[in-house]
Amino acid sequence: MKRVSLLAAAVVVFAALSAGAAFGADRPPNVVLILSDDQAWNDYSFMGHPQVHTPNIDRLAAEGMTFRRGYVPSSLCSPSLASIITGMYAHQHHVTGNDPPGTAGRYAQLKSEPALLEGRKRLVSFFEASPTIPRLLSGRGYATFQAGKWWGGNFSEGGFAEGMTHGDLAKGGRHGDVGLEIGRKSMAPVFDFIDREVAASKPFFVWYAPMMPHQPHTPPDRLLNKYRDKTPSLHVAKYWAMVEWFDETCGALLKHLDEKGVAENTLVVYLADNGWIQNPDAAKYDVRSKQSPYDGGLRTPIIVRHLGKIKPAVSDKPVSSIDVAPTILAAAGIEKPVKMQGVNLLDAEAVAKRPAVFGEIFTHDVADLDDPAASLRDRWVVAGDWKLIVPEVRNSPGSAVELFNIVADPYESNNLADREPARVEELRKLIDAWWRPAE
């Protein structure tokens, strides 16, 4: 029995090495995109959190190029994810909100009310009309797979060849449906896809976007008990436990790449779709968090790892999630479409010379499918140490322009707009040159 076990182990090792050897220099790397869902930029061990334990993402950060000051343009999941997969801003791809006009929380009516149905179809059609990472990778011979959060109807409408999300409103489709089981219930669909494509020696792209640590915050008791005595708030303890549970799933995914012998020919990209500050007194997010123009909703570390190809390093240069698509396409040898405004994060010169990163905050539901500005609440820009927030009068009445030294004041407690009028004007010119809605 012992000799049989040793022989079986040898066969497994040989198969893994053979699979790795098949990934020659003429073949593009596999790509795994890991997306956290509703997690603050500082809720990681490697970002300095004193309680939250994230050993697997810490490992990823230590092995890759880690941008500590990453940003998403919009602090709401659907427009943020749409910008990640298209490399475009919401005012370009038109997915400015989670739901079509008139929804106002009436999610149950999406499947039956004609106006809402039509609006939903229009929102999905924006994905079909846009360049997307999986659609472009498919043209390079990649197998592509969607798992987790997905607002763009059926997985195929985003350009994926395979996926978990059916997108049928009559069967509970809205933001992921069956795909939302990934991570929380099982990793098997992702692992099975990887195993099949490794066996076929075909490059693959995985969209791994579990609804974690997103609500409902239902962590295993073993993790909740670990954090219960570290905070007086049960809500905070549940959220912290969810973060570690999500980290465990990331570790399982990275381990699977190792075991299949493909880790060294796989580009792994990590970021969160938007931030989250847990309200200590209720099962909801706190102010200056999700849906806001503040760093609590916008900032995320962005990690790019390719073992043996990318030298581990840390950067505090501001970058954006619209850079993810150009970075992945460049690794695959694909020229980015003209519409994509981001840069390749592995092009140090391009990252260094860009003067600023930009973003836009919209209402939760789309106000007008043909006019992104109708939903606009704020525009913002980060240039070096400084951040300017410019509210849109019609949707943010009474709000003032805000200026922060975001490095000295990372939690944006000291508005310096009145004391720095010249800097406000300078940054206002930058943001208007980027996108200024018609008046």
Summary of the structure (lengths in Angstrom):
residues: 439
radius of gyration: 21.6
end to end distance: 78.8
largest distance: 78.8
contacts: 1537
relative contact order: 0.17
helix: 39%
strand: 18%
